[in-house]
Amino acid sequence: MTLAVPPTVPDPSVRSAVARLRQEFPELGSGPIVLVVRTCREELRGSPDGALPELVERLARQRLRVSLD
C-alpha cells in the first residue's frame, strides 16, 4: 500500500471519517487512522464528491480491520 502525502486543504470527508474511525478503533491511535484515511481519500480522488464521505470511510475501515488481523 502506498501512503499519500497529507493534503494542504482540509477535506470534510477525511475529517468525518477520522472522527468516526477513532471511536471504532481507539487501540490504533490517531496517527495511523489519519494516515489510512488520507491515503484512501487520495486513491478515491476521481469519485463523485457526494459519494466520497461514505467511500472513504468504508475503504479506510476495511484497511484498518485488515491491519488488526
Residue, then its C-alpha position, 0 to 999 in steps of 0.5 A: m500500500t502506498l501512503a499519500v502525502p497529507p493534503t494542504v486543504p482540509d477535506p470534510s470527508v477525511r475529517s468525518a471519517v477520522a472522527r468516526l474511525r477513532q471511536e471504532f478503533p481507539e487501540l490504533g491511535s490517531g496517527p495511523i487512522v489519519l494516515v489510512v484515511r488520507t491515503c484512501r481519500e487520495e486513491l478515491r480522488g476521481s469519485p463523485d464528491g457526494a459519494l466520497p464521505e461514505l467511500v472513504e470511510r468504508l475503504a479506510r475501515q476495511r484497511l484498518r480491520v485488515s491491519l488488526d488481523 
